[in-house]
Amino acid sequence: MKYLVVVVAAAALMTVGIAAAQAPNPAMAPAPRIAGYLGADAPDTYAILPPSPTPGDPRDQADRAIYKATRHYETEARWPMAQNDANSAGLVKDLACAIGVELTPQNAPKTLAIIAKLAPDVSRATNRPKDIYKRPRPYLRDEGSICLPKDAALAASPDYPSGHNTWAWTVGLVLAELAPDRATPILVRARAFGENRLVCGVHSLSAVEAGRLNGSIVVAGLHGSAQFRSDMDAARAEIDKARAIGPAPDAGACAKESQLIAKSPY
């Protein structure tokens, strides 16, 4: 089942601004078809990830305890941030403070094209273990508010591993490689993106941690792709130029973000 279709489509939309200028009618231009980098050569994340917790085992007990212990965030400042981070399409924008520049189709078309192209690889890496384990999300087992509507689509998408965190960690690693002097803040923010799935109440700790490992597996596989390596080489100079020219993110907003993510939520 394609649980991450929304993520893939959202990432593809990042490149619409690039492609639209070449279309006779940009308003009617379809989103580009993106095949990903890995295809059948992708690592088997189901074989690599640790098994999903099973009901009553120690990891399952820890997951349930952390879910209950983090429901207090509903009345705290990190709750709106978790709601914001639920939008995977906004990830690159949300990493602006960490990178030091807002990346746009105008100043970073090659970089955004890479991110769009790796989205199907992230989706494939997440959907196979989700389909096999079918672990229910934590709010379906224990009472508590979550930062998103409790709709049927969310309930139908299993917990383990976290697709949002697989996506965040994959993109974070790629951007950290393109801006290595900013690797620490980029990966701190990418980690917080996954932690906000706990704050939100839509993923368990085991799913978030598996998402981080899953993203690392995807990036390891990507480095086996000659096309990926070539695209990354082309994007480095683009990132350097964008950071020199801007636009820079709002310093005040960045300070508030840094303060929010400085403390682990669990």
N, C-alpha and C positions, 0 to 999 in steps of 0.2 A: 504494500500500500504506500502511496506517495504522500507521506505525512508532511514533507518539507517542500511541497509544490509552491506554497506561498513564499518561502524563503528564496527559492530559485527564481520565481517570477519577480520578486522585489529586487533581487540583485541584477536581473536582466534589465530592469527598468532604469538602472543607473546609466546604462549605455544608450538609452533611447535618445538622449540629448546629443550624443555623438553621431548617431546614425540619421537622426531626423533631418539634419541639414542637407543630406544627400537625397532626400525623398521629395517628390514633386509636391506633395501635400503633407507637411510634417504632422498636422493634426490627425491624419488618417494613417500614419506610418505604423505598421505592426511592430511589436517588440521583436528584436532579433532572435533567431534561433541559436541557442548556445549548447554545444555538445559536451563541454567540460574537457579536462586535460587527460584523464586517466582511462576511462572506459573499462574494458575487461582487465586492464593491467593494474587496477586499483587493489591495494592491500585488502584482505578479508578482515574487516574490523570485528565481525562476530567472533572469529577465531582468536583475535588478539585481545579484545577487551575481557576483563574479568566477568564471570557470569553475573547476571542480575541477582540481587538479593532474593531470597525466598521467604514467604511468610513465617515470622517467628525467629528467623536466624539473627545473629548479632548485628549484622549490617541493617537488616530490616528494622530491628528495634531502635537502632540509632537514628535511622531515617525518620521514624515516626516521632521520636522524642524531639528531634531538631525541628520538624515541622510544627509541632505544638508550641515549642519554645520561641519560635519566630513569629507567631501570629500577632504579637504586640506591635509590630511595625506598621500596622494599619493606621495608627494615630501618630506616626512619626515621619520625619522629613524624607526618609529613604523610600517610603511607599510611592510617592509620585515618580521618583527616579526609576523604581522597578516597573511602574506602568509605562514610562517612556521607553525603557529598554526592552519591553515586550515587542516593540516594533523593530524587527530585524533589518528592515530596509533602511533604518536610520543609523545603523552601526558605524559607518564611516564618519558621518557627521558627529556622532557621539564620541569618536576618538580624536576629534579636532584638538582638544586641549592637550591630549597626550602627545600628538604628533607635532603640535605647534602651528598648524595651518589647517584651514578648511579646504578639503579636497573637493573639486568640482569637475564637471565635464570639460570646463574651459581650461583649468590649470593642471589637470591630471587625467587626461583621457586614457592614457596607456595603463595607468595604475587601476583605474576603475574598470577597465576592460578585463584586466587580470582577475579582479575580484568577482566580476560577473561570470567569467568563464569557469572559475573554480566552484561556483555554487552547485552545479549538478554533482560534482564529486563529493561535496559535503552531504548533499541529500542522499546519495547512494550509500555513503558510509554510515549514515544514521538510520535509514529506513530498514535495512536488513536486520540489525539486532532488535530494533523496535518490533518488527513483525514477528520475530521468533519469541522474544520474552513476554511481550504484551503486559508489561508491568503497569498497573493502574497508577494514575497520578495521586499524590498524597491526600489531596482534599476529597477524593472519592472514598477514602478509607476512614478518615478522621474529620470531625467537624472543624470549621475554621474559615475565616474570610480569606479570599484571594484577591489580587489586585486587578483581575480580569473578569469579565462575565463568565459564569459557569455554564457555557453553552455546549451543545452536542459535539461540535467540531473539536473543541479542546478535550473533552472527555474521551473522544474516540482515538486521540493520538496518545500512544503509550508514553510512560515516564522515562524509560531507560533505553538508551542514553539520551541526554538532553540535546535536542537538535539545535536549539538556540545557542547553547554553550559550545557545541561543536563548531558552529558557524563563527562565534565570537573569537574563539581561540585560534581557529584557522586564519581568519583575517588578521588577528592581532600578530600572529607569528610572521605572516607575510609582510605586514607593514613594519614590524620590528626589523626585519631583514633589510627592507628598503631604507629605513632610517635608524641604523644601529645605535647611534648616539642617544636615541629616544626610546630604546628598547624597554628600559625599566618602566617609565610611565605608560607606554603603550600596553605592556603586558599586565601592569597593575589595573588599568582600566578594563582590559579584556577579562581579567579574572573577576572584577567587580560585576561585569555584565552577567557572568554566570551566577555569581552569588546573589544577584538580584532576582534570579529565578527562585531562590529559596525565600527571599523576602516576600516575593509575590505569592508564594505558596503553591506554585504550579509544578515544581520539581522537587524531588528528594535530593539529599546530599549525595547519595551514591550516583544518581543520574547526572548531577552537575560535574562530579569528579570524572565520571566516565566520558562526559562530553569534552572535557579538557584533554583527556588522553586520546579521545577519538580525533580531535583536531590535530594533535601532534602526529598521529598516524597518517592522516590525510596529507599533511605537509611533507612528511618523510616520503610518501609516495610521489608527491608532486615533484620533488627534486630528482626523481628518475625520469621525468619528462623533459626532453630536449627543448620542446616548445615553451614549457614553463620557464626553464632557465633562461632562454633567449628573451622572453617577454620581461622577465625580472631585470635582466641587464639593461633593456631599453627603458625601463621605468625608473631606474635609479637617478639618472640625470634630471628627469622630469620632477621627481620628488624634491631633489635639491633646489631646483629653480623655484618650485612652488613655495618652498619654505622661505626662500629669500625674498620673494615678492609678496606673498600673502594671498588672500586675506587672513590675518591672524584672528584667532577666536577671542571672544570677550574675556578679558583678564579677570573681571569680577566673578563671572559665571564659572570660570575655571577654578578659581579659589574655593568657591562653594562646593563644586564637584569634588575637589581634592579632599576637602574636609569630610564630606559624606562617605567617601570610600576608604578613608584612612583606617577605619576600624572594621574588623571582620564581623559580619552579622550573626555569627554563631560561635 
